[in-house]
Amino acid sequence: IMRFFKSTLPKNWKSFRDTVNDNFHIVRPEAFRVVG
């Protein structure tokens, strides 16, 4: 995760900036579970 924020994100910022929008949903912890 840290590599993404320190390296990948800065290198590809224009691409990410152009594809990310404000249409996101907040996931409540009680509604999220990992099955495995």
N, C-alpha and C positions, 0 to 999 in steps of 0.2 A: 504494500500500500504506500509506504513512504517513497519507494522508487518511483511510483506513478506520479506522486505530487512533486517530487524533486526533479525528476528527469522527463518523463513522458509528457506530462501536462504542459510544462513550458515549451517543449519542442513542438508540440502539436496544438498550441493554444488557438490559433485561427480556425483550425478544423473543428475543435470542440466547441468554440464560441459560436460558430455558425450552425451547429446541429443541436445544441441544448436549448430547450425552451422552458417556459414557466409552467408547463402542464405536468405537474408531478403530484404524487400522493404521499401523504405521511402514513407510515405503517405503524399502527399501535403495537407495542410489544406483546400484549395479550392476544392479538390477532395473528401473530407470527409464530410459527413453530417449525422446527427442523425434524424431519422424519428420516431415520436412518439407523 
